[in-house]
Amino acid sequence: MNSAIALRTIAFKEIRRFVRIWPQTLLPPAITTALYFLIFGKLIGSRVGTIHGISYMEYIVPGIILMSVISHSYANVVSSFYSTKFQHNIEELLVSPVPNWVILLGYIMGGIARGLLVGLVVTLISLLFAKIAAPHLALALLVAFLTATLFSLAGFINAVFADSFDDISIIPNFVLTPLSYLGGVFYTVEMLPDIWQSISLANPILYMVNTFRYGLCNVSDVDTVLALIITSGFIVVLTLFSLLLLHKGVGIKN
Amino acid sequence: MNALSLRNLRKTYNNGFEALKGIDLDVKAGDFFALLGANGAGKSTTIGIISSLVNETSGTVSVFGHDLRKENQQAKRCIGLVPQEVNFNQFETVRNIVLNQAGYYGMSSKEAKISTEHCLKQMQLWDKRDTVSRRLSGGMKRRVMIARALVHSPKLLILDEPTAGVDIEIRRLMWEMIREVNQNGTTIILTTHYLEEAENLCRNIAIIHQGLIVENSDMATLLGRIHVNHFLLDLANPLQVAPQLEGCVCELVEEKVLSVSVPKQTSLNQLFEKLSALNIEVVSLKNKSNRLEQLFMDIVQ
């Protein structure tokens, strides 16, 4: 069995899918984030002043880019894998000799590709509003990659457990969006009262956003090494859990 | 060599329903085998386990000598499945559906393209290769699933009610296609509700009932067990009461339609002689039901 060919087939299929429907997958984030930059960055941001020595517009750019990466990597895998379940074409994979890790990696690669492509689109839009110095570009790219991986895995697990299309929107609406908005995208945790600062530190997205911001703007509320360890740790745990679900056939086999 | 061996296969679903109660089954390589059963008898569960869509509770499945658990990839490589329900991506083109399946089996791009073209031509779908699959007719969708199942040249093809819901013309066309696949050396296991289909195509047969194999023999032996033939006769003139024919059971269905149950040892000539003696003129005759259908009902009732 040539797993590389099977992996390539799944990953290409996933990438073709979101590229084919680009008006639904790539265009909306460009418009939404342009509005964020215009309203929060340009109109309101000019009254906020500077944070950690940089303009408010520059401060929010990394967070908005990473928020797009998070939501689109998650959305890609959760919608694609759930549709595969819903249409029963998951059976094409279950019948064939594709190892579980190849199925998982193929879908995750699709999620990473869409997350990073949307991140690139948002970055290009942001260049119309702010200058990005990117003093630690490699770190920023690593964080974007790890974040896309982590949320692709989370989307996969959501899809495995989902029994209806409602189930694939509950987590993004009621967990992901609040965590993203409270993850220091628009503010520094230093602005918060002590108790909320402590609570915010339990939000993993805060670590990713700040480390990404450090990569692009040299500014962070958290220890970047700790952030990388936390993100990697989550990836390992969710990968093992996803493989266990596939092995047991949870949600996909009788 | 056995293409398939099931040993003490059991399946109990989470709700406690015992779908399979320990079945043993052997299908020889090259065979055209019918697996029959009423709805809920356990045939879809059996096929689900063989094709890795359902986890068995206990027992073993061996495909061309490869244990499905211990040599999972080798066993799966031997199997092609045509499921009961359409299960491909309805937004994908016909060609991509088959090409993707080839990719899942690790076929190189060149091999996949050649085999895809061959299978689509074999199923008379080559001119539809760039059509988005949801635009196909029901019969074409079923043929896409057969092409997809054949793309990696499986040694064992499982057809789960492949002709359900297709018109008789397409059904007969599909029979020819499937027969050709079997003649080329592929072992076929067929489940169907059209018992005429099983009788026409299959050499061996198993009947599953309430989770157990209740019959397993070759078709000729099984059909040889029929002791009575049932006919419907269209009469030239109306009758008021059913005639009394020695050794036969007659029942008047309508004024000009007579149902007759005839012992196997009684020839049609003898029957017509008896009818002629009573001045009953027969215009046409047909089997009241398919022969296998009679047996099937006898076995499962």
Contacts between the chains, C-beta under 8 A, distances in Angstrom:
chain1	res1	chain2	res2	distance
A	1	B	73	4.9
A	1	B	77	7.2
A	1	B	105	7.8
A	1	B	106	5.0
A	2	B	106	3.4
A	2	B	108	7.8
A	3	B	106	7.1
A	5	B	103	5.7
A	5	B	106	4.8
A	5	B	107	6.9
A	5	B	108	6.7
A	6	B	103	6.1
A	6	B	104	5.2
A	6	B	105	7.6
A	6	B	106	5.7
A	8	B	103	7.0
A	9	B	100	5.6
A	9	B	103	2.8
A	9	B	104	6.1
A	10	B	103	7.8
A	10	B	104	7.7
A	13	B	96	8.0
A	13	B	100	5.8
A	84	B	89	7.8
A	87	B	87	6.8
A	87	B	88	7.7
A	87	B	89	6.2
A	87	B	90	6.5
A	88	B	83	7.7
A	88	B	85	6.5
A	88	B	87	3.8
A	89	B	87	5.4
A	89	B	88	5.4
A	89	B	89	5.0
A	91	B	51	8.0
A	91	B	53	5.8
A	91	B	81	7.6
A	91	B	83	6.4
A	91	B	87	5.1
A	92	B	87	7.2
A	92	B	88	7.0
A	92	B	100	7.2
A	92	B	101	5.9
A	92	B	104	6.5
A	92	B	148	7.5
A	93	B	104	6.2
A	94	B	51	7.8
A	94	B	52	5.4
A	94	B	53	5.6
A	95	B	51	5.1
A	95	B	52	6.1
A	95	B	53	6.9
A	95	B	76	6.9
A	95	B	79	6.8
A	95	B	81	5.0
A	96	B	76	6.3
A	96	B	101	6.9
A	96	B	104	3.9
A	96	B	105	5.6
A	96	B	152	7.9
A	97	B	72	7.0
A	97	B	73	4.0
A	97	B	74	7.9
A	97	B	76	4.0
A	97	B	77	5.4
A	97	B	104	7.8
A	97	B	105	6.7
A	97	B	106	7.6
A	98	B	104	5.2
A	99	B	73	7.7
A	249	B	55	5.7
A	253	B	52	7.9
A	253	B	53	6.2
A	253	B	54	6.2
A	253	B	55	5.6
A	254	B	13	6.8
A	254	B	45	7.9
A	254	B	48	6.5
A	254	B	53	7.2
A	254	B	54	4.5
A	254	B	55	7.1
